[in-house]
Amino acid sequence: MAQVIANILGNAVKFTPAHGHVNLNARLLDEKDDLCTVQVEVVDSGIGMSQEQQRDIFQPFHQAESNTSRRFGGTSLGLSISKNIVDMMDGKIWVESEAGRGTTFAFAVQLGRVNVPANAARETPAEQRGTTDFRGRCIFVAEDIGLNREIVTALLEPTGAKVICAENGAEAVRMFSESPGAYDMIFMDVQMPEPCGFLAGISCTARSFSSGPCHDS
């Protein structure tokens, strides 16, 4: 659920202009025999979509307009991944939108209720939770969407690694050129402005050959 919410929230933020709004709503629809039906909605005041544009929005690499990726970045893989996750949970995901009047993405899933002691997470060692220990390591994240940077940083925080971020391809290349041997791993967004992640990654990789080891991911 966290992955799906992160994907559709990031999408809403990307396509909502300054001074717009993005609302996240969640509610319990039903509960029977410790099985809860939960619905989550992300409502934005962004650019919206026509009925025709909505038809294939959950298909991989599909975006509502051919120039959308150039204007806003991204490949729309997040929505396709979200649909696959919801499908595996035997749930339903859908979109409601109108061109120029915002968009609502919603999904509903059934979840089993589990009673967990309040102090269970604090008492469980990190190793038992499957958290990898990257203390002393530095991970470089190149991502032009602010919300995505926050999510990646939060996901990596339990590993103990130091996380350094760049907001576009040009900044990523500049930062890497200044300290090419400082990073143990690079997460590079593919479609970023100034230049795209492919060109930025090639530039960083070329510099790593002459400056010491760096593991690109």
ROMARFI-866512 format. One record per residue (C-alpha): residue in three letters; x, y, z. Coordinates in pm, 1 decimal. Layout:
N
 res       c1       c2       c3
 Ala        X        Y        Z
...
//
This chain:
217
 res       c1       c2       c3
 Met      0.0      0.0      0.0
 Ala    282.9    238.7     83.6
 Gln    431.6    190.8   -263.8
 Val     98.9    253.3   -437.9
 Ile     26.4    564.1   -229.5
 Ala    375.7    699.8   -295.0
 Asn    337.0    643.7   -670.7
 Ile      0.2    815.7   -710.0
 Leu     94.7   1098.2   -471.2
 Gly    412.0   1163.8   -670.2
 Asn    210.6   1164.2   -991.6
 Ala    -40.2   1413.0   -848.0
 Val    232.5   1649.2   -728.4
 Lys    407.6   1634.0  -1065.4
 Phe     99.3   1735.4  -1264.2
 Thr    -38.3   1996.8  -1023.4
 Pro     85.2   2354.5  -1082.8
 Ala    199.0   2597.0   -815.6
 His    -78.6   2715.2   -580.5
 Gly   -280.5   2402.6   -659.5
 His   -371.5   2135.2   -404.8
 Val   -324.7   1760.8   -353.8
 Asn   -538.6   1581.4    -93.6
 Leu   -487.0   1228.4     40.9
 Asn   -799.7   1063.8    183.8
 Ala   -828.0    716.9    337.8
 Arg  -1128.6    550.9    495.1
 Leu  -1251.7    215.9    617.9
 Leu  -1540.1    101.4    396.9
 Asp  -1624.4   -224.3    570.8
 Glu  -1496.4   -476.3    824.4
 Lys  -1604.0   -836.2    864.2
 Asp  -1427.1  -1120.1   1045.1
 Asp  -1107.6   -911.7   1084.9
 Leu  -1104.5   -841.5    708.7
 Cys  -1102.8   -467.2    640.0
 Thr  -1194.3   -300.6    309.6
 Val   -991.6     20.0    283.4
 Gln  -1021.8    287.9     13.0
 Val   -752.0    547.4    -54.4
 Glu   -799.1    851.8   -279.2
 Val   -553.3   1112.5   -405.9
 Val   -733.9   1420.6   -536.4
 Asp   -550.1   1700.8   -715.8
 Ser   -632.3   2025.7   -894.7
 Gly   -384.0   1958.1  -1174.4
 Ile   -401.2   1950.3  -1553.5
 Gly   -651.8   1663.9  -1567.4
 Met   -721.1   1420.8  -1853.0
 Ser   -988.8   1358.7  -2113.5
 Gln  -1182.8   1030.5  -2121.1
 Glu   -971.0    910.2  -2412.1
 Gln   -648.3    989.7  -2226.5
 Gln   -765.5    796.0  -1919.5
 Arg   -826.4    477.1  -2115.6
 Asp   -467.3    350.7  -2120.4
 Ile   -321.1    547.7  -1829.5
 Phe   -228.4    230.3  -1637.0
 Gln    -36.2     82.1  -1930.3
 Pro    347.1     82.9  -1905.8
 Phe    521.1    387.9  -2055.8
 His    186.9    553.2  -2139.0
 Gln    127.5    920.4  -2071.7
 Ala   -172.8   1131.1  -2160.6
 Glu      9.7   1340.6  -2421.4
 Ser    317.4   1264.9  -2630.8
 Asn    501.7   1569.1  -2494.2
 Thr    409.8   1506.0  -2129.3
 Ser    734.5   1328.4  -2043.1
 Arg    934.7   1614.6  -2194.4
 Arg    739.0   1873.4  -1995.3
 Phe    706.6   1694.6  -1662.6
 Gly    952.8   1403.3  -1672.0
 Gly    880.6   1040.4  -1586.9
 Thr    766.1    737.2  -1784.4
 Ser    429.0    666.1  -1613.7
 Leu    567.2    331.9  -1498.2
 Gly    454.8    421.8  -1146.2
 Leu     87.4    387.6  -1238.0
 Ser    144.8     56.0  -1414.0
 Ile    335.4    -75.3  -1111.6
 Ser     58.2     50.1   -883.5
 Lys   -204.9   -138.4  -1082.4
 Asn      0.1   -457.9  -1068.6
 Ile     35.8   -428.0   -690.8
 Val   -336.5   -361.3   -639.3
 Asp   -425.3   -651.5   -870.9
 Met   -202.8   -885.9   -669.5
 Met   -391.3   -774.5   -357.7
 Asp   -721.5   -861.3   -532.8
 Gly   -816.7   -494.5   -521.1
 Lys   -926.9   -231.2   -771.5
 Ile   -765.2     93.5   -887.2
 Trp   -928.2    359.2  -1102.5
 Val   -906.7    719.5  -1218.1
 Glu  -1165.6    996.2  -1244.6
 Ser  -1067.0   1310.9  -1427.8
 Glu  -1162.2   1593.8  -1660.1
 Ala   -923.7   1793.2  -1877.3
 Gly   -821.2   2112.8  -1699.5
 Arg  -1017.0   2028.3  -1383.8
 Gly   -798.2   1793.1  -1183.3
 Thr   -774.1   1419.2  -1126.9
 Thr   -869.1   1163.1   -864.7
 Phe   -679.2    834.1   -841.1
 Ala   -834.2    583.0   -603.2
 Phe   -786.1    221.8   -503.5
 Ala   -961.2    -19.2   -268.3
 Val   -811.7   -331.6   -112.1
 Gln   -899.6   -582.1    157.7
 Leu   -656.2   -612.2    448.0
 Gly   -646.5   -849.9    741.0
 Arg   -644.5   -694.4   1085.7
 Val   -333.5   -784.7   1287.0
 Asn   -291.5   -698.7   1654.4
 Val     73.1   -598.7   1712.4
 Pro    208.8   -482.6   2051.7
 Ala    290.5   -110.8   2050.1
 Asn    655.6   -171.9   2146.0
 Ala    716.1   -464.0   1906.5
 Ala    902.0   -258.8   1644.7
 Arg   1134.7   -106.3   1905.8
 Glu   1217.3   -444.4   2055.3
 Thr   1299.6   -611.9   1721.5
 Pro   1666.3   -577.8   1612.7
 Ala   1727.7   -419.6   1272.1
 Glu   1891.0   -739.5   1151.9
 Gln   1573.6   -939.4   1222.2
 Arg   1368.7   -686.5   1021.7
 Gly   1590.5   -750.2    720.7
 Thr   1744.3   -400.5    719.8
 Thr   2082.0   -386.6    544.8
 Asp   2358.7   -204.6    732.6
 Phe   2517.6     56.3    502.0
 Arg   2672.9    270.2    774.7
 Gly   2981.6    447.3    641.1
 Arg   2851.4    428.5    283.7
 Cys   2733.2    717.9     66.6
 Ile   2446.0    682.0   -181.5
 Phe   2385.0    939.8   -454.7
 Val   2024.3    995.5   -568.7
 Ala   1951.2   1193.5   -887.7
 Glu   1577.1   1266.4   -908.8
 Asp   1393.9   1579.6  -1027.6
 Ile   1070.9   1522.8   -830.5
 Gly   1100.5   1652.0   -474.7
 Leu    850.8   1406.4   -325.3
 Asn   1035.2   1112.3   -482.8
 Arg   1363.4   1233.5   -332.5
 Glu   1199.8   1244.5      9.9
 Ile   1058.2    893.0    -33.0
 Val   1389.5    741.5   -145.5
 Thr   1573.5    914.8    138.3
 Ala   1319.6    783.7    391.5
 Leu   1347.6    429.5    252.6
 Leu   1727.0    438.5    274.9
 Glu   1740.0    596.9    621.3
 Pro   1719.0    264.7    814.0
 Thr   2033.1    140.9    636.8
 Gly   2245.5    410.5    804.3
 Ala   2386.6    529.0    470.3
 Lys   2452.2    893.8    397.8
 Val   2224.3   1009.2    112.2
 Ile   2320.1   1292.3   -124.3
 Cys   2061.8   1420.6   -377.1
 Ala   2069.8   1608.9   -707.4
 Glu   1764.0   1773.2   -864.6
 Asn   1849.9   1733.2  -1235.3
 Gly   2097.3   1572.6  -1471.6
 Ala   2331.0   1872.0  -1494.1
 Glu   2355.1   1900.9  -1117.5
 Ala   2417.0   1525.9  -1090.3
 Val   2707.6   1540.6  -1336.5
 Arg   2855.0   1849.5  -1164.1
 Met   2835.1   1699.6   -816.2
 Phe   2979.4   1367.6   -931.4
 Ser   3262.2   1544.1  -1120.1
 Glu   3360.2   1732.0   -804.6
 Ser   3382.0   1412.0   -594.6
 Pro   3379.8   1109.1   -827.5
 Gly   3514.3    869.0   -566.6
 Ala   3280.2    972.9   -285.5
 Tyr   2976.8    761.7   -377.4
 Asp   2928.2    388.9   -328.8
 Met   2604.1    370.7   -530.9
 Ile   2405.5    594.5   -765.9
 Phe   2028.1    586.8   -817.0
 Met   1964.2    777.3  -1140.9
 Asp   1616.3    873.2  -1261.4
 Val   1595.3    800.5  -1634.2
 Gln   1386.8   1095.6  -1755.0
 Met   1518.7   1416.1  -1600.3
 Pro   1573.8   1762.5  -1747.0
 Glu   1917.0   1907.3  -1823.9
 Pro   2008.6   1633.7  -1945.9
 Cys   1817.8   1306.0  -1916.3
 Gly   1929.9   1033.2  -1678.3
 Phe   2080.7    826.1  -1958.5
 Leu   2325.3   1100.6  -2063.5
 Ala   2398.1   1197.3  -1703.7
 Gly   2465.8    832.7  -1618.4
 Ile   2701.7    794.7  -1914.5
 Ser   2891.8   1105.9  -1806.2
 Cys   2921.8    984.0  -1447.8
 Thr   3029.3    635.5  -1556.6
 Ala   3295.8    776.7  -1789.7
 Arg   3437.8    984.8  -1506.2
 Ser   3440.7    685.8  -1268.4
 Phe   3687.6    497.2  -1491.8
 Ser   3947.9    768.0  -1443.7
 Ser   3873.6    845.1  -1078.4
 Gly   3834.3    512.7   -899.6
 Pro   3553.8    264.4   -832.8
 Cys   3192.0    369.0   -817.6
 His   2904.3    123.7   -847.2
 Asp   2625.6    255.7  -1072.1
 Ser   2274.2    120.9  -1021.3
//
